[in-house]
Amino acid sequence: MRNQWINRITGIYMFLFVYVPAIMAQKPSNLPKSNGEPVDFFGSLTNIIVYIVLPLIIIVLFAIWRNRKIKENIEKQKKQEQDKSNQKKS
């Protein structure tokens, strides 16, 4: 009976001195408070250009560049295969 009480008290102390400070240490304390209003991306032309148009242009240009690069690699491989076949015929 006495061992049960000692185990319970030890468990409570473990919880209070180990877990509670660890939980409190993870709480951010120096963050600014939000006013609850969402960011207005469509409020000005600058926001529209910077956050919507420029990323879309970058994605489209990357896709075009990547497709050209793939086509160039395919053409190089075909040319190398043709050269090898021409050398075998000679």
Buried (B, 14 or more C-beta within 10 A) or exposed (E): EEEEEEEEEEEEEEEEEEEEEEEEEEEEEEEEEEEEEEEEEEEEEEEEEEEEEEEEEEEEEEEEEEEEEEEEEEEEEEEEEEEEEEEEEE
